[in-house]
């Protein structure tokens, strides 16, 4: 995982750093795959470095997490926004997520807009553990041919076994043209730990 830039924590800047860290982690996996021989239909996973608490963390239920989404301006294309869905523990108990969630586009009217989904290549599953008050985990999302205006859509995300999707983002207050994203494709990565920006340490000077 690539450490994020050292920025003050808080608000949208903190979320931007978390999103960047997820995208950086996915990029590292992609570069590693390009620089090594292609495996023959094998599934890879990170070496086990979990603590006892993490190893025993049950799978997160939909009711135990909240989701948010943020996008970066990397690439400069308005039709190919890249970002991440960030998941946060809303309970007092650690839980774990693994694999690729189903991501759906939702219009301002609350209706799901049909789109295509494909995994980011290559996939690299790890078990990402959420802890109360800890850093989020995230899945990168990169759109292709998305013509909807910013604010005209939100997302819903769902992992296998969940009772239903969890909303990510909001269209509250949007008054523009409706989102109609036919032929759009979203590329989604497996969940990765998101490294939070370090909190600036206070210094004491003496005169």
C-alpha positions in Angstrom: 0.0 0.0 0.0 1.3 3.4 -0.9 1.3 5.9 2.0 -0.8 9.0 1.2 0.6 12.5 1.2 1.0 14.1 4.6 -2.0 16.4 4.9 -4.1 17.5 7.9 -6.8 15.1 8.7 -10.4 16.3 8.6 -13.3 16.8 6.1 -13.0 16.5 2.4 -9.2 16.7 2.3 -9.0 13.6 4.6 -11.4 11.7 2.3 -9.4 12.7 -0.7 -6.2 11.3 0.8 -8.0 8.1 1.7 -9.3 7.7 -1.8 -5.8 8.4 -3.2 -4.3 5.7 -1.0 -6.8 3.1 -2.3 -6.0 4.0 -5.9 -2.3 3.9 -5.1 -2.7 0.4 -3.6 -4.5 -0.8 -6.7 -1.8 0.7 -8.9 0.9 -1.1 -7.0 -0.8 -4.4 -7.6 -1.1 -3.7 -11.3 2.5 -2.7 -11.7 3.6 -5.8 -9.8 1.6 -8.0 -12.2 3.1 -6.3 -15.2 6.7 -6.8 -14.0 6.3 -10.5 -13.2 5.4 -13.6 -15.3 1.6 -14.1 -15.8 0.3 -16.8 -13.5 -1.7 -19.7 -14.9 -5.3 -19.2 -13.6 -4.3 -18.9 -10.0 -5.8 -16.7 -7.2 -3.2 -14.8 -5.2 -3.6 -13.4 -1.7 -1.4 -11.4 0.6 0.7 -13.2 3.2 -1.2 -13.5 6.5 -0.2 -10.6 8.7 -3.4 -10.3 10.7 -3.5 -10.1 14.4 -5.6 -12.4 16.5 -8.5 -9.9 16.6 -8.4 -9.4 12.8 -8.2 -13.2 12.2 -11.4 -13.7 14.3 -13.3 -10.8 12.7 -16.6 -12.0 11.3 -17.7 -10.8 7.9 -19.4 -7.4 8.0 -23.1 -7.2 7.6 -24.8 -4.4 5.6 -26.1 -3.0 8.8 -22.7 -2.7 10.3 -21.0 -0.4 7.8 -21.5 2.9 6.1 -20.2 3.8 2.7 -19.0 7.1 1.1 -17.5 7.8 -2.3 -14.9 10.2 -3.5 -13.4 10.9 -6.9 -10.0 12.4 -8.0 -9.2 14.6 -11.0 -6.4 12.2 -12.2 -6.5 12.0 -15.9 -8.7 15.1 -16.4 -11.5 13.2 -18.3 -15.0 14.1 -17.2 -16.4 10.8 -18.6 -13.8 8.6 -16.8 -13.8 9.6 -13.2 -11.7 7.5 -10.9 -12.1 7.2 -7.2 -13.0 4.9 -4.4 -15.9 3.7 -2.2 -14.8 3.9 1.4 -16.4 1.6 4.1 -16.5 2.5 7.8 -17.4 0.4 10.8 -20.6 1.8 12.4 -20.7 -0.7 15.3 -18.5 -1.4 18.3 -17.2 -4.7 16.9 -14.5 -5.4 14.3 -15.7 -7.0 11.1 -14.1 -7.9 7.8 -14.7 -7.4 4.1 -13.2 -9.3 1.2 -13.5 -9.3 -2.6 -15.3 -7.1 -5.1 -18.6 -5.4 -4.2 -21.4 -5.0 -6.7 -21.6 -1.2 -7.5 -24.8 0.3 -9.0 -25.5 3.7 -10.3 -28.5 5.4 -8.8 -30.2 8.5 -10.3 -31.5 11.5 -8.3 -35.0 9.9 -8.5 -33.7 6.9 -6.5 -33.9 4.5 -9.5 -31.0 2.2 -10.4 -29.5 3.0 -13.8 -28.4 0.0 -15.7 -24.6 -0.1 -16.3 -21.9 -2.7 -16.8 -19.4 -3.8 -14.2 -16.0 -5.4 -14.7 -13.2 -6.2 -12.2 -10.1 -4.1 -12.2 -7.3 -6.1 -13.7 -5.6 -7.8 -12.1 -7.6 -8.7 -9.0 -5.8 -9.2 -5.7 -8.1 -10.2 -2.8 -7.1 -9.5 0.7 -9.2 -9.5 3.9 -9.7 -5.9 5.0 -10.7 -5.5 8.6 -12.8 -2.6 9.9 -12.4 -1.6 13.5 -14.5 0.9 15.5 -12.9 4.3 15.1 -10.3 2.9 12.8 -9.4 3.8 9.2 -11.8 2.9 6.4 -11.2 0.2 3.8 -12.0 0.9 0.2 -12.6 -0.4 -3.3 -11.4 1.6 -6.3 -14.0 2.6 -8.9 -13.1 3.8 -12.4 -15.8 4.7 -14.9 -15.7 4.5 -18.7 -18.1 6.6 -20.9 -19.9 8.1 -17.9 -21.8 11.1 -19.3 -23.8 12.0 -16.1 -23.2 15.3 -14.5 -21.6 15.4 -11.1 -24.3 15.4 -8.4 -26.8 13.7 -10.7 -26.1 10.3 -9.3 -25.0 8.3 -6.3 -23.9 4.7 -5.9 -25.2 1.7 -4.1 -22.8 -1.1 -3.0 -23.3 -4.7 -1.9 -21.2 -7.6 -1.0 -22.3 -11.2 -1.4 -24.3 -12.4 1.6 -25.6 -8.9 2.5 -29.3 -8.3 3.0 -29.3 -5.4 0.6 -27.2 -2.6 -0.8 -25.7 0.3 1.2 -25.9 3.8 -0.3 -22.7 5.8 -1.1 -22.9 9.4 -2.0 -25.9 11.7 -2.3 -27.9 13.6 -4.9 -29.6 15.9 -2.3 -30.3 19.3 -3.8 -29.5 18.3 -7.4 -31.8 20.1 -9.9 -30.1 19.5 -13.3 -30.6 17.0 -16.1 -31.3 13.4 -15.1 -28.5 10.9 -15.3 -28.8 8.5 -18.2 -25.7 6.4 -18.3 -26.3 3.8 -21.0 -23.2 2.0 -22.2 -21.2 3.1 -19.1 -18.9 0.6 -17.4 -17.5 0.7 -13.9 -14.3 -1.1 -13.1 -14.2 -2.1 -9.4 -11.2 -3.5 -7.4 -11.3 -5.8 -4.4 -11.4 -4.0 -1.0 -8.0 -2.7 0.2 -7.0 -1.0 3.5 -7.0 2.7 3.2 -4.1 4.4 5.0 -5.3 7.5 6.9 -3.2 10.7 6.7 -1.0 11.1 9.8 -2.1 13.6 12.3 0.4 16.5 12.5 2.3 16.3 15.7 2.3 19.4 17.9 5.7 21.0 18.7 6.6 23.0 21.7 9.2 25.7 21.3 11.0 27.4 24.1 12.4 30.9 23.9 
